[in-house]
Amino acid sequence: MRSRSNRAYTNVTVRGQSSVDYYEPSVQLYVDGLPQDPSIFSQLLPAGLDSVELLYGPQGTLYGRGAIGGVINVVTRKPDNELRVDTAGALHTQGGDASLLLNTPIIDGVIYGDAALTFRREADQYTLLGSGQEIGGTDDLNGRIRLRYAPDDSPLDVMVSTQRGRVDSTEEQFVMESMFNDRIALPIDSRYRLDTASFGVNASYDLDFATITALTGYQDRKLDRTTLGFQTPEDQTTFSQELRIASDPELGNALDYVVGVYGQRLDFERRTPLIGQVSQQTIDSYAIFGDLAWHATDRLDISPGLRFDYEKARARADGAVTIAGERSFGGVSPKLGASYALDDEWRVHGLFSTGYKAGGFTRNVTPENIAFTYDPQNTYNGETGIKYRALDGSLEASLSAYYNVTKDYQLFVGDVYLKYLQNAGEVTAKGINLAFRANPTERLGIAGGLGLNRTTFTKYENSVNPGIDYTGNRVPYAPEFTANLALDYAFDLAEGWGQLIPRAGMTYAGSVFFDETNTIGQKGFFLVDLGLSWKVSEQVVADVFVNNVFDETYAVYGFTEATYGNLYQLGTGRAFGGRVSFKF
């Protein structure tokens, strides 16, 4: 997961499925059941975080609409009947951040509320060529208010939330290859302001045998962006509604289920003042879905699923290019999974799943486009694996192997300033991944993962460059090897002084390419993070840390430009500092 160009277009790659579509990434983000605009990735871990889970893709049955690579599912702690304040602050050589969360009962046992405010400052990362000015910093301010109606002993639970965020940044700076290690950026205007507003309603009613849930979401995003002097402001609003019923798995029935309907309307506008171009789109999406879990025996579970999608896109463009059109698409996404418990600790599983991504009109309309429409993308995935969980919880591990094929792969092509979405043929991803978490003793914690992946164009077909064949090339942003390891150990201090916990984190990201030509990319790099936590109590924790200990310089994004050659955007350098958090 890396910032690419800017945080509104963050790239997430899971099992070789990279987010090469800036507007509909292959990995989707959900917060408390609501789908999020991709630009919200910059606020991935909100205040009051409860849990985060990664669901490997394709996740077409339940989450649908483009979740080819999977879903990052974020769950926060709901407002409740406890009065509490959580606050934290950090200062380090690359900036700092602060957060405040207040939770309070409003009517005891009936209505609760919370309010959160977070601020993050990231320091300048580059020096401008010629002037020596420091540039590349970011200010990120976000506020959230929620009200929850959940009377004691009532089956009804309704939470209403509203959130606003603003990002002001000059992070989109680019360095020539000759100035890579010196972090000297081109002195050309590159900046943006990202304003986001969200509103959501999460309502559920417990029927004892099942729960009915209604999820309503609205998001408004305004991005005023200038890249290398080229301004392309854009606006997007999204309204979504989902209604589903899910059985209660705690009842121990032979059949569990989730069945629902989903609808979404997306309105988008992009402007290119330099050429007087305005392009607009309205996309209506509808789906019916169902997922079953048949507990055939006390050891065998069989899980079929099915989703029907229908999407209509209407596009209009005025200026140098004129468009007025409408296209409709429909898709079916089946799934069949099975798992078998060999004993109380070992379980094997197999899965066939599919993903569907509708076609439409490209959002970046310029006179340079060869085509303005693209066709649907379909992914077919097979997976098998084994999981282990010790009865005492001291070790959890999983090993999986997967193979998937994507037809009519959707890829942004063309010059960096004028990229637009087109179909690029067939892509195959195959690999294995290992993950484990161990607590050999009550004091020692070890967690790690390993991923081996090969994602390539197995049949390259692109109408933009009909005479060029990139068959066999690797797909952008898909490393062949990734690894991570985390260690921590708790030392007890004198009575009343809590614990001292040293930590170490190591990650390796293999080489990646930034485009389908495989001519510009980043070789593999290794990062080390170190920290020391003083856990005075459950309420007070102090940390000191060093991230990117060896000050590794690496690129997260790159492209070739006619005047300057290869240009790169760099990852964050070494940072050391401290953090304190209090809970009352």
C-alpha positions, 0 to 999 in steps of 0.5 A: 500500500503506497501513496501514488502521485497523491493520496487521493490515488493511493495504490493498494496491491493484493495478490498481484491485483494492483489498483491501476484504475485510479477511480475504481481501484481493485481493492475497495475500502469499507468503514462500518459497512459503508463503501468509501470514496477511494480518496478516503484511503488517506483516512484509513485508520479513523479515531476509535478504531476497533478492528481492520480486516483484509478480505482477499479478492475477488469479493464479488458476491458480497461487496461487488462493484470492482472488488477484484483484489479484495476489501479492507474492512474497517470497523470502529467502536460505536458510541456507547454508554461510557464517558471517555476521552481518548487523546494522542499526540506525536512529534517527529522529524517528518512532522507530527499529528494529534487526535481527540475523541470524546464519547458520552451518553446523551440520554442514559441507556438510550442515546449516545454520541461521540466526536473526533478531531484529527490533524496530521502534518507531514514535513517537506520532503524535497528541495526545489531545483535552483531556489533550494526551497523546501517543499512537499509537505501536507496538512490533513485535518479531519472531523467526525460527529456520530449519534447512536440510538440504541436503547437497552434491551431494544432490537433497534440500533441506529447510528448517524454519522457526518464527517469532513476532511481537508488535505492541503498538499504539495506532495506531488513533487517529481525528481529526475533520475540524476537527482534521485538520492538528493531529493531535488524536485523540478521547480514546476507548480504541483499542488492540490486541495482535497475536500471531502464530506461524508454522511452515513446511516447504519441501522439494524433490527434484531429479529432474534433469528436474523438481523436486518441492516440498512446502510445509507451513505453519501460522499462529496469529494472536490479535488483541485489539482495542479500537476507539473503546471497542468490543472485538472480539478474534479468533483464527485458525489456518491450516494449508496443504499444497501438493505440486507438480512443476515442469519445469526450464526450463534444459533448453530443452524445448519444453514447461515445466509446473507441476502441483500440488494444494493444501489448506487449513484455516482456523479462525476465532473472533470475540467481541463481549463488549458483546453477548455474541456469539461467531461461529466458522467452519471453512473447508476449501479444496482445489485442483488446478492446472496451468500450461504454457509451450509454446515454439512457436518461438524467439520465440513462447510460449503459456501456458495454465493451469487451476485447479479450486477447492472450498471448504466453510465451516461457521459457528456463532454464539451469543449475540444471533444464533444460526447453524448452517450449512454451504455449499459452493462450486466454481470453475474458473479458466482462463488463456491467455497468449501472448508474442512476441519481435519481436527480442532487445530487444522483446517483446509479450504478451497475456493472458486470466486469471480469478480466483475467490473463494469465497462463505461466511458473514460473520465479523462477526455482529451483530443489525444484519446484514441477511444472514449469507452471501454468494456467490462472486466471479468476475473476468475479465481481459484484458491486452496490453502491450509490454516492452523490455530493452536488450542491455547492461541499461541500460534496462528498460521495460514498458507494459501495458493491462488491462480486467477485470470482477468479478461479485458483487463482495464488499464490506464494508458497514454501520456502521463498528463492525458492517461485514460482507461482502456482494455488491455487484454488478459492478465494472469496472477498466480502465487502463494502467501504465508501469514503467521502470528505467534506468542511463544511466551506471554511476553514475546510476540512474533508476526510475519508474512511472505508473498510470492506472486507473478502477475503478467499480461498473458495476452496484450491487446490495446487499441491505443497501440495496436502494433505493440505487444507487451505479452509477458510483461509484468503488470504495474505495481505488482511486486513478485516478492514481499515479506514482513516480520514484527517482534515485540517483548514486554519487560515488567517494571517495578510495581506501579511503573507498568511495562517496557516494550521494545518493538522491531518491524522489517518489511521487504518490497520486491521490484515493481514497474510503474507502467506496462512497458516495464521500462521504469520502476523501482528495484526491491527495497528493505525498510526497518522500523524500531520503537520502544513503548512505555505502557504505564497503564491501560490509560497511559502509553508513551512511545519513542520510534525510528521509522526507516532506520537506514533512510532508504530512498525509494520511488512510489511512482514514476513516469517518462516525460519527453523533456526531463526523461524519467521522473519519480515520486519518492517515499518518506525518508527516516523519521524519529520522534515520540508519541503519548496517548491518554485515555480517561 
